[in-house]
Amino acid sequence: MLNIVWHEQENSFCHWLNNPSAITTEAVTSGYEANTLILQLNSIPMYVLKIWKEEFRVEAKHQYEFLESALAAGLPVPKPVGWGKTNQGLEVLATKFSGYPTDRPTKSQLEEFARILFQIHNVPLCNLKVTADMDTDIIDLLATNFFPGIERHPDIYAILQNLKGQYPCRERRLVHGDFNMGNVLISNGEITVIDWTDVHIGDIRYDLAWACVSLWIYLGEKEYNWFKNVYLACNELTVDELNVFESIAALKWILLNRLVSFPDGTRISEELRAFIEKRLPLEIYRLLD
């Protein structure tokens, strides 16, 4: 199948692949870091292949091991069934098909998504197979791991540097890294969270902020408030603290738009500037070109 050399496979998945003539594939929209294929049998989705692009050297083995440990810990993640590499050396992860995202989640669904993110942030860490960063300043960590090419954008870099050291470290917890509605799937009423490429043990504030800002951009302020209010009701995080990390998340979106030009990106970037202006001190906001 697709010239993949499998290093580990669940028996049922291995057996299923032995009849390739009956298997069809459906390409999912290419992501920034990886391409995704749905494997189907008689047009019924069965498995998903995630194939990372060459410039993103994610180790599929580590993703496989994390998902196994996360399932054992009770997190709503897809079941891993194999990992390997293409003949070009690209990393491949196979999981069971878990459904599709919903274009327009209801209020009750968004509230449940917030509770799931809170569950992720508070799962016991002792048996999870995941890397930890316990010492790096949160702003330095974000700049390094979540702001690609930031050295070519001195205005955004200057804002992050001005925020550095102003917010005390919090207890390190499990961080998803890209919790947004495209990564929350629903099938027969069951919710599954996918795309754990950036999972680590770290500071949860940006993780929540990115989820909130993504909702604000793609769904609207009402949906953003439904989600945010449920999460904050469960957590000791303050609104003022979240405001700053939401500003950082908005800056990341502006940076990514500069790199890849999202649809309607100019308009959204201008709206995000107003969003940031309400949340940061004026002398810091003015650093944004």
C-alpha angles and dihedrals in degrees: 000000000000091000092285121162104213117213095181131014137171109241095241091052092047090051091047092054091055091083101055095160090070094048123093129184133222118199116223118210109286114256129215093259106022149013121238130209127188113214112215137191114202087347091304113125110237111158140011128221119203112196115189119218118248095254092056106068098194114160109234090200091063091048090050092050093047093051091050091052093044092053089051089051091055099253119148097246130138117268110254115225104172150346134204145125136271119240086261090059097253115151116246130194122189122201137168114269109264105182137264134293117258118242095211114023117199124239091259091049092051090049089051090049088055091052090049092053088050089051090052091050092050104040114126108263101205098099102029118117098223138119120254133211107192103162113035116105109256094237092050089048092052094046091051100042107027107030108067114200093003090151087072092055106060094173093061091040091052092053092052091049091052090053094048115115095009096102121058119235117263128209109290114249139165112298122196094200101211110033105169135136092265088062096049111084131191127202123167090342094308119122122216127182115214139181104059094170093125098039115142142139107265146097114341097200096087091043090058092042093053090051091050096046092047089055092047091052102042105029110019146254095290093056091043090056094046090056098039096047094053092049094047090049087061098042138058092228112126125229091237091054092048091049091063094048090046087056089053090050091050089051090054091054090050090050093049090049089054088054102043107012104233120215107278087003097147093056094044091048090055091049089049090053088059089045090054094044090061092052108040132060109266094242090058096041091054090065089073112100 
